[in-house]
Amino acid sequence: MARTRFKQCPPFDLEITDLSHDGRGVGHREGKAVFVTGALPGETVRVEQTGRNRHFDEGRTLEVLVASPHRIEPRCPHFGTCAGCVLQHLAEPRQIAAKHGVLMDNLQRIGHVAPDQVLEPLVDAAWGYRRKGRFSVRFVEKKGKAVVGFRETNPRFVADLSVCHTVIPEIGERLPALSALVDSLDGKRTLPQIEFIAGEQGVALVFRHLEPLSADDQARLVAFAKETGFAVFLQPGGIDTVRPLWPEQLELSFALPDFDLHLAFRPLDFIQVNAGLNDKMIRRALELLDPRPEDRVLDLFCGLGNFTLPLARRAGTVVGVEGDAGLVARARENAARNQVANVEFHAADLAKDLAGEPWMKAGFDKLLLDPPRAGAAEVLAQLPLKGIRRIVYVSCHPGSLARDAGFLVRERGYRLVAAGAMDMFPQTAHVESIALFEK
């Protein structure tokens, strides 16, 4: 929503009664909602107005006059500037409670449904968990140096990070060295981003560059890789242009020990960010879906087999479908390397007409789906659900889950048996959740 021009009012005091989906405190002034950065429910804060819209105003906390008992000192020195995580001032048990509240509110307000059972929230390590991410890079002329970090709360700027406590320590504690490396390059003005991803074999960095890097720059990158033990990849164009710089060969993978599986992936592939939470999430998904040897299970948005292959350890047959052909190829490779024979994978755009897809014509007993933020409305509307007794829906956006839950309950004859939040991204406002539906 576009902001209107406004005459800034003097600072004012405000009682905060709620927490928004993006981690801001919510209060009301003259009958109008005010979203306040840095404020928590139960607090009274002094607010500087930063924006005005027709239906709500925005502000930031100048001073906490009455503090919440759940307020804590943020661990990160960049809190309030970096937008990477916005809930560090809230005690961790209250963070997941707030995310649970967002989930339940969305289910009621958007989907007009409520679960019969509320699942215990899933949590794991609150710090040093992020094994995949993307840093923005910018050479700042006024500072005369390169800056590597996440975006600031004002997204036009890149936060100049000395450390990041949510990223795995191998990366989070080396940000100054990474910035110094970029600063040493002749092509430092042509590097917009660096992606990182970690497997059991180590950490890979992918340097996106808009112009060819000189031989000297490549030599500096190789020296950095040898010094740190990181693998360095270059990306001059799209995802298909990624190539290793050093070492020449590296196989990345992660283990799912509960299912005796190792899943290989490439540096820009999607994997779940939080390894410990991913293990717990898979276990819960299988507990809820309860695959049996006689079951034929469909796994939609299957990626490289994160749920599909564990399902195949329990079910009779599993079919995984994914829109990214590269991930489908990796999923098939993972099935072969783990000697899983009762699974098949198909590539298909799940937001388009699927009538001609052969896998659509086969019946299924159970369904698991893990869609992107947009949800699964298109595929659920055309999927033959008649024989599917049980559905487990893993969601990274509570709004789209709520919308799809309303459809399944009111239009397709399902009951929302259980739902609960999962803290895949501690310290952030991101809400991951899981839900069980039964006929």
C-alpha positions as CSV (number, residue, x, y, z in Angstrom):
1,M,0.0,0.0,0.0
2,A,1.4,3.4,-1.0
3,R,2.2,5.8,1.8
4,T,0.6,9.2,1.7
5,R,2.6,12.3,2.3
6,F,2.2,13.4,5.9
7,K,3.1,16.1,8.3
8,Q,5.1,14.4,11.1
9,C,3.5,14.8,14.5
10,P,5.5,15.2,17.7
11,P,6.5,12.0,19.5
12,F,3.6,10.4,21.5
13,D,3.2,7.7,24.1
14,L,1.3,4.5,23.1
15,E,0.2,1.4,24.9
16,I,1.0,-1.7,22.8
17,T,-1.6,-4.4,22.9
18,D,-0.6,-6.9,20.2
19,L,2.3,-8.1,17.9
20,S,1.9,-7.9,14.1
21,H,2.8,-10.7,11.7
22,D,6.0,-8.9,10.9
23,G,7.1,-8.5,14.5
24,R,6.0,-4.9,15.2
25,G,4.1,-3.8,18.2
26,V,0.5,-2.8,17.6
27,G,-1.4,0.0,19.5
28,H,-4.3,2.3,18.7
29,R,-4.3,6.1,18.7
30,E,-7.5,8.1,18.0
31,G,-9.1,4.9,16.8
32,K,-6.4,4.1,14.3
33,A,-3.9,1.2,14.4
34,V,-0.2,2.1,14.8
35,F,2.5,-0.4,13.9
36,V,5.6,0.3,16.0
37,T,9.1,-1.1,15.3
38,G,10.8,-2.3,18.5
39,A,7.7,-2.5,20.7
40,L,6.2,-5.5,22.5
41,P,2.7,-6.3,23.8
42,G,2.1,-5.0,27.3
43,E,4.5,-2.1,26.9
44,T,4.1,1.6,26.9
45,V,6.5,3.3,24.5
46,R,7.3,6.7,23.2
47,V,6.8,6.6,19.4
48,E,8.2,8.6,16.5
49,Q,5.9,8.5,13.6
50,T,7.5,7.2,10.4
51,G,4.6,6.7,8.1
52,R,0.9,7.4,7.6
53,N,-1.6,5.4,5.6
54,R,-5.4,5.6,5.2
55,H,-6.1,2.7,7.6
56,F,-3.0,2.7,9.9
57,D,0.1,4.6,10.9
58,E,3.7,3.5,11.4
59,G,6.3,4.4,13.9
60,R,9.5,3.4,15.8
61,T,10.2,3.1,19.4
62,L,12.2,6.1,20.9
63,E,11.9,5.0,24.5
64,V,10.4,2.1,26.4
65,L,8.4,3.7,29.3
66,V,6.9,0.5,30.7
67,A,8.7,-2.7,29.6
68,S,7.2,-6.1,29.0
69,P,8.4,-8.8,31.4
70,H,9.3,-10.8,28.3
71,R,11.7,-8.1,26.9
72,I,15.4,-9.2,26.9
73,E,18.6,-7.5,25.7
74,P,19.2,-8.3,22.0
75,R,22.3,-10.4,21.5
76,C,23.3,-8.8,18.2
77,P,25.0,-5.4,18.0
78,H,23.2,-4.7,14.7
79,F,19.7,-5.3,16.1
80,G,17.4,-2.5,15.0
81,T,19.4,-1.7,11.9
82,C,19.7,-5.1,10.2
83,A,16.4,-6.5,9.0
84,G,17.6,-10.1,9.1
85,C,15.9,-10.8,12.5
86,V,13.4,-8.5,14.3
87,L,12.4,-10.4,17.5
88,Q,15.7,-10.6,19.4
89,H,14.3,-8.3,22.1
90,L,11.6,-10.9,22.9
91,A,12.3,-14.0,25.0
92,E,12.5,-17.1,22.9
93,P,9.5,-19.0,24.5
94,R,7.4,-15.9,23.8
95,Q,8.6,-15.8,20.2
96,I,7.1,-19.2,19.3
97,A,4.0,-18.3,21.3
98,A,3.6,-15.2,19.2
99,K,4.0,-17.2,16.0
100,H,1.5,-19.8,17.3
101,G,-0.9,-16.8,17.8
102,V,-0.3,-15.6,14.3
103,L,-1.1,-19.1,12.9
104,M,-4.3,-19.5,14.9
105,D,-5.5,-15.9,14.1
106,N,-4.9,-16.6,10.3
107,L,-6.8,-19.9,10.5
108,Q,-9.8,-18.2,12.1
109,R,-9.8,-14.9,10.3
110,I,-8.9,-16.0,6.8
111,G,-9.9,-19.7,6.7
112,H,-12.7,-19.5,9.2
113,V,-11.5,-22.8,10.6
114,A,-10.0,-24.0,13.9
115,P,-8.1,-27.2,14.6
116,D,-9.6,-29.9,16.8
117,Q,-6.1,-30.3,18.4
118,V,-3.3,-27.7,18.9
119,L,0.1,-29.3,18.4
120,E,3.0,-28.6,20.7
121,P,5.2,-26.1,18.9
122,L,8.5,-27.5,17.4
123,V,11.6,-25.6,18.4
124,D,15.4,-26.3,18.1
125,A,18.6,-24.2,18.4
126,A,17.8,-20.5,18.6
127,W,21.2,-19.3,17.4
128,G,23.8,-20.4,14.8
129,Y,21.1,-22.4,12.9
130,R,21.0,-20.8,9.5
131,R,22.8,-23.1,7.0
132,K,21.6,-21.4,3.8
133,G,21.1,-17.7,2.9
134,R,22.0,-14.8,0.7
135,F,24.1,-11.8,1.6
136,S,23.7,-8.6,-0.3
137,V,27.0,-6.9,-1.4
138,R,27.5,-3.2,-2.1
139,F,30.5,-1.0,-2.5
140,V,29.6,2.2,-0.6
141,E,31.4,5.1,-2.1
142,K,30.8,7.3,1.0
143,K,32.4,4.7,3.2
144,G,35.0,3.8,0.6
145,K,34.6,0.1,1.2
146,A,32.5,-2.9,0.4
147,V,29.7,-3.9,2.7
148,V,28.5,-7.5,3.0
149,G,25.3,-8.3,5.0
150,F,21.5,-8.6,5.0
151,R,19.3,-5.7,4.1
152,E,18.7,-3.0,6.6
153,T,15.2,-2.1,7.9
154,N,15.4,0.5,5.1
155,P,15.8,-2.0,2.3
156,R,17.7,0.5,0.1
157,F,20.8,-0.1,2.3
158,V,22.9,-3.1,3.2
159,A,23.7,-3.6,6.9
160,D,27.5,-3.5,7.6
161,L,27.7,-6.6,9.7
162,S,30.6,-7.4,12.0
163,V,28.9,-10.7,13.1
164,C,25.6,-12.6,12.6
165,H,24.6,-14.9,15.4
166,T,21.7,-16.6,13.5
167,V,24.0,-17.8,10.7
168,I,26.1,-20.9,11.3
169,P,29.3,-19.7,13.1
170,E,31.6,-20.7,10.3
171,I,30.0,-17.9,8.3
172,G,28.5,-15.6,10.9
173,E,31.9,-15.0,12.6
174,R,33.7,-14.4,9.3
175,L,31.7,-11.5,7.9
176,P,34.5,-9.0,8.4
177,A,36.9,-11.3,6.5
178,L,34.3,-11.7,3.8
179,S,33.9,-8.0,3.4
180,A,37.7,-7.5,3.3
181,L,37.9,-10.1,0.6
182,V,35.3,-8.3,-1.5
183,D,37.0,-5.0,-0.8
184,S,40.3,-6.4,-2.2
185,L,38.8,-7.3,-5.6
186,D,39.1,-5.2,-8.7
187,G,35.5,-6.2,-9.5
188,K,34.0,-5.3,-6.1
189,R,31.5,-2.9,-7.7
190,T,30.1,-5.7,-9.9
191,L,29.3,-8.2,-7.1
192,P,25.6,-7.9,-6.0
193,Q,25.3,-10.9,-3.7
194,I,27.0,-13.9,-2.1
195,E,25.0,-17.0,-1.4
196,F,26.1,-19.5,1.3
197,I,25.0,-23.1,1.9
198,A,26.4,-25.7,4.3
199,G,26.5,-29.5,4.1
200,E,28.3,-32.1,6.1
201,Q,31.3,-31.6,3.9
202,G,31.6,-27.9,4.6
203,V,30.5,-24.5,3.4
204,A,30.0,-23.3,-0.2
205,L,30.0,-19.7,-1.2
206,V,28.5,-18.6,-4.6
207,F,29.7,-15.2,-5.8
208,R,27.3,-13.6,-8.2
209,H,29.2,-11.2,-10.6
210,L,27.8,-9.0,-13.3
211,E,31.1,-8.7,-15.2
212,P,33.9,-11.2,-15.8
213,L,36.3,-11.4,-12.9
214,S,40.0,-10.8,-13.6
215,A,42.6,-13.5,-13.1
216,D,43.9,-11.7,-10.1
217,D,40.5,-11.6,-8.5
218,Q,40.0,-15.3,-9.1
219,A,43.4,-15.9,-7.5
220,R,42.3,-13.9,-4.5
221,L,39.1,-15.9,-4.2
222,V,41.0,-19.2,-4.4
223,A,43.4,-18.0,-1.7
224,F,40.5,-17.2,0.5
225,A,38.9,-20.6,-0.1
226,K,42.1,-22.4,0.8
227,E,42.6,-20.3,3.9
228,T,39.1,-20.8,5.2
229,G,38.3,-24.2,3.8
230,F,35.2,-22.8,2.1
231,A,34.3,-24.0,-1.4
232,V,34.0,-21.0,-3.9
233,F,31.6,-21.0,-6.9
234,L,31.2,-18.3,-9.5
235,Q,27.8,-17.3,-11.0
236,P,28.1,-14.9,-14.0
237,G,24.5,-15.3,-15.0
238,G,21.5,-17.4,-14.2
239,I,21.4,-20.5,-12.0
240,D,22.7,-22.7,-14.8
241,T,25.9,-20.7,-15.0
242,V,27.2,-21.6,-11.5
243,R,30.6,-23.3,-11.7
244,P,33.2,-24.3,-9.1
245,L,36.3,-22.2,-8.8
246,W,38.0,-24.1,-5.9
247,P,37.9,-27.0,-5.4
248,E,37.1,-28.3,-8.8
249,Q,34.7,-30.9,-7.4
250,L,32.6,-30.9,-4.2
251,E,29.6,-33.0,-3.3
252,L,27.4,-31.4,-0.7
253,S,24.9,-33.4,1.3
254,F,23.1,-33.7,4.6
255,A,22.0,-36.7,6.6
256,L,18.6,-37.7,7.9
257,P,19.8,-40.3,10.4
258,D,16.4,-41.4,11.6
259,F,15.8,-42.8,8.1
260,D,19.3,-43.8,7.1
261,L,19.4,-41.3,4.3
262,H,21.9,-38.9,2.8
263,L,20.6,-36.2,0.5
264,A,22.9,-34.6,-2.0
265,F,22.3,-31.0,-3.3
266,R,23.9,-28.3,-5.3
267,P,24.9,-24.8,-4.0
268,L,21.8,-23.0,-5.2
269,D,19.3,-25.8,-4.4
270,F,16.5,-25.3,-1.9
271,I,17.1,-27.0,1.4
272,Q,15.5,-26.3,4.7
273,V,17.5,-23.6,6.5
274,N,17.4,-25.1,10.0
275,A,18.9,-28.6,10.1
276,G,17.8,-29.5,13.6
277,L,14.3,-28.3,13.1
278,N,14.1,-30.0,9.7
279,D,14.8,-33.4,11.4
280,K,11.9,-32.7,13.9
281,M,9.6,-31.5,11.2
282,I,10.1,-34.6,9.1
283,R,9.4,-36.9,12.1
284,R,6.2,-35.0,13.0
285,A,5.0,-35.0,9.4
286,L,5.4,-38.8,9.2
287,E,3.7,-39.2,12.6
288,L,0.7,-37.2,11.5
289,L,0.5,-38.8,8.0
290,D,1.1,-42.3,9.4
291,P,2.2,-44.0,6.1
292,R,1.7,-47.7,6.1
293,P,3.1,-50.4,3.8
294,E,-0.2,-50.6,1.9
295,D,-0.4,-46.9,1.3
296,R,0.3,-45.0,-2.0
297,V,1.4,-41.5,-1.0
298,L,1.7,-38.3,-3.0
299,D,4.3,-35.7,-2.1
300,L,3.7,-32.3,-3.8
301,F,6.4,-29.6,-4.0
302,C,8.8,-32.4,-3.1
303,G,12.1,-30.6,-3.8
304,L,15.1,-33.0,-3.7
305,G,13.2,-35.5,-1.6
306,N,13.3,-34.1,1.9
307,F,10.0,-35.7,2.8
308,T,9.6,-38.1,-0.1
309,L,12.5,-40.4,0.7
310,P,11.7,-40.7,4.5
311,L,8.1,-41.4,3.4
312,A,9.3,-44.2,1.1
313,R,10.9,-45.9,4.1
314,R,7.4,-46.4,5.6
315,A,4.9,-46.4,2.7
316,G,4.3,-48.9,-0.1
317,T,4.8,-46.4,-2.9
318,V,5.6,-42.7,-3.0
319,V,5.2,-40.3,-5.9
320,G,7.1,-36.9,-5.6
321,V,6.2,-34.0,-7.9
322,E,8.2,-30.7,-8.2
323,G,8.3,-27.8,-10.6
324,D,12.0,-27.4,-10.6
325,A,13.5,-29.9,-13.1
326,G,16.9,-29.7,-11.5
327,L,15.6,-30.6,-8.1
328,V,13.7,-33.5,-9.6
329,A,16.9,-34.7,-11.1
330,R,18.6,-34.5,-7.7
331,A,15.7,-36.3,-6.1
332,R,16.0,-39.2,-8.5
333,E,19.8,-39.3,-7.8
334,N,19.1,-39.3,-4.1
335,A,16.7,-42.2,-4.4
336,A,19.3,-44.2,-6.3
337,R,22.2,-43.4,-4.0
338,N,20.1,-44.4,-1.0
339,Q,18.8,-47.5,-2.8
340,V,15.1,-46.4,-2.4
341,A,13.2,-48.3,-5.1
342,N,9.6,-47.7,-4.2
343,V,9.5,-44.0,-5.2
344,E,9.2,-42.1,-8.4
345,F,9.6,-38.4,-9.2
346,H,7.9,-36.2,-11.8
347,A,8.5,-32.6,-12.9
348,A,5.4,-30.4,-13.3
349,D,4.3,-26.8,-12.7
350,L,1.8,-27.3,-9.9
351,A,0.2,-23.9,-10.5
352,K,-0.9,-24.9,-14.0
353,D,-3.3,-27.3,-15.7
354,L,-2.3,-30.8,-14.6
355,A,-5.0,-32.8,-16.5
356,G,-2.5,-34.4,-18.8
357,E,-0.1,-35.5,-16.1
358,P,0.0,-39.3,-15.8
359,W,0.6,-39.3,-12.1
360,M,-2.7,-37.4,-11.7
361,K,-4.6,-40.4,-13.0
362,A,-3.3,-42.8,-10.3
363,G,-5.1,-43.0,-7.0
364,F,-3.5,-42.1,-3.7
365,D,-4.3,-42.8,-0.1
366,K,-2.5,-40.0,1.6
367,L,-1.0,-36.6,0.6
368,L,1.8,-34.5,1.9
369,L,2.5,-31.0,0.5
370,D,5.1,-28.3,1.3
371,P,4.2,-25.4,-1.0
372,P,6.0,-22.1,-1.4
373,R,4.5,-18.9,0.2
374,A,1.8,-18.7,-2.4
375,G,0.3,-21.9,-1.1
376,A,-1.4,-24.8,-3.0
377,A,-4.8,-23.4,-4.2
378,E,-4.3,-24.2,-7.8
379,V,-3.2,-27.8,-7.4
380,L,-5.8,-28.6,-4.6
381,A,-8.6,-27.3,-6.8
382,Q,-7.8,-29.9,-9.5
383,L,-6.4,-32.8,-7.5
384,P,-8.6,-35.9,-7.4
385,L,-9.0,-36.0,-3.6
386,K,-11.8,-38.6,-3.3
387,G,-9.6,-41.4,-2.2
388,I,-7.1,-39.4,-0.1
389,R,-8.0,-40.0,3.5
390,R,-5.4,-37.9,5.2
391,I,-3.4,-34.8,4.2
392,V,-0.4,-33.2,6.0
393,Y,0.2,-29.6,4.9
394,V,3.6,-28.1,5.7
395,S,3.4,-24.3,5.4
396,C,5.9,-21.4,5.3
397,H,3.1,-18.8,5.2
398,P,0.1,-19.0,7.6
399,G,-2.1,-16.8,5.4
400,S,-2.0,-19.2,2.4
401,L,-2.3,-22.2,4.7
402,A,-5.5,-20.7,6.2
403,R,-6.9,-20.0,2.8
404,D,-6.3,-23.6,1.6
405,A,-7.5,-25.0,4.9
406,G,-10.8,-23.2,4.4
407,F,-11.1,-24.7,0.9
408,L,-10.4,-28.2,2.1
409,V,-12.8,-28.0,5.0
410,R,-15.8,-26.3,3.3
411,E,-15.4,-27.4,-0.3
412,R,-13.7,-30.8,-0.2
413,G,-15.1,-32.4,3.0
414,Y,-12.1,-32.5,5.2
415,R,-11.7,-31.8,8.9
416,L,-8.8,-29.8,10.3
417,V,-7.7,-32.3,12.9
418,A,-4.5,-30.6,14.2
419,A,-2.2,-27.6,13.6
420,G,0.8,-26.1,15.2
421,A,3.7,-23.7,14.7
422,M,7.3,-24.6,14.0
423,D,10.2,-22.2,14.7
424,M,12.3,-22.7,11.5
425,F,13.6,-19.2,11.8
426,P,14.2,-18.1,15.4
427,Q,14.7,-14.4,16.1
428,T,12.6,-13.6,13.0
429,A,8.9,-13.1,12.5
430,H,8.8,-15.9,9.9
431,V,6.1,-18.5,10.8
432,E,6.4,-22.1,9.7
433,S,3.5,-24.4,10.5
434,I,2.1,-27.9,9.9
435,A,-1.5,-29.1,9.7
436,L,-3.3,-32.4,9.5
437,F,-6.6,-32.9,7.6
438,E,-8.8,-36.0,7.5
439,K,-11.9,-36.9,5.6
